Amino acid sequence: MTVKQRFFQIVYPLWIAYTKLMGRNIKVFTNSKNVQPAESIYALQVPLSNGNTLPLEAYKGKKIMLVNTASNCGYTNQYDDLQKLYQQFNNQLEIIAFPANDFKEQEKGSDSDIARFCKINFGVTFPLAKKSVVVKSNDQNSIFNWLTNKKKNGWNEKAPSWNFSKYLIDEKGTLTHYFDPSISPLSNDVINAVNSGK
């Protein structure tokens, strides 16, 4: 872990408190009308950092949290929170991290560097996607294109506002929630969303 990364780890709780106080990165959007997707997310596959490919249809019947991540961000300590959430709900929730260098170039490492960092520093055991672009562009990752295009997902156009934006898919492949970066994976909002429909 670099000096910068250690600094972010120490200040993470203060950063979360500050962003909430300032009203930054705290939005939550919900699919209150239960709008169904026009295109199935289960038709998509995730290229993983280890060279394998993960078909999302393998996760039918479970909730899926999709998170864009970075190793040099004030929110990086959320890897630890995500791992705890993954372990707490391992029978009903899958998590996939999507490393991206889209925000202030806070993810410059290679796929192997990122995987090593996550394993050593946070004990991450959930899948890591191959590094990609998550913001809206011609190069946008196909999963994030689905998540941010209401013509595909049915209702949501919200792109990630920063690293560690979180999207929740229910057991039937419906996008149910978007959580801004300052919403902790262990917050009541997230826990209640994961528990809903049990």
C-alpha positions, 0 to 999 in steps of 0.5 A: 500500500502506498503512502497515498493509499494509507493516507486515504485509509486513515481519513476515510471515516472523516471523508464520509462524514464531510461529504455527508455534511456537505450533501455530496455524493449521497443520492439514492435512486430507487425503481419505485414503480418496479419498471422491468428492463427492456433488455436482459442483463443476463445476456451480458458477460463480464470480462474478469481481471484474471482473463476469465469471463463471467456470464451474469446469467450464472447469478440468476436468483441472487441479487447482484451489486455492481460497483465501479472502483479505484485504488487511490480514492478517498472511498477506497476503504469501501473495498473492506465494507464491500467484502464484509457485505459479501460475507454477510449475505454470501447466499443471496448477494453477489458483488462485482467490482469494476476498476476504472480510471475515469475519475482523476486517474485514481486507478492507474494500475494494471489488472494484476496490480489491482487484484493484488492490491485488493487481495493483500489490503482488503482480502477481497474474494468477490470477482474483479472485472477487467479494468474498463471505462464506466462513464458514458462514452463510446468505450463504456463497459457494456454492463455500465451501458446497460446500467445507465441507459433507461432504454435497456434497464427500464428507468435509470440514466444515472451514471457513476458520480465518482468511484464506488457508485453502487447499482443493485440488481434483484433476483430476477434481473431488475435494476432496483437501486443506485447508491452514490459513493458516500453511501456505505455498503454497510449502511441501513439503506444498502442492507435494507435493499439487499434484504428486501424481497426475502 
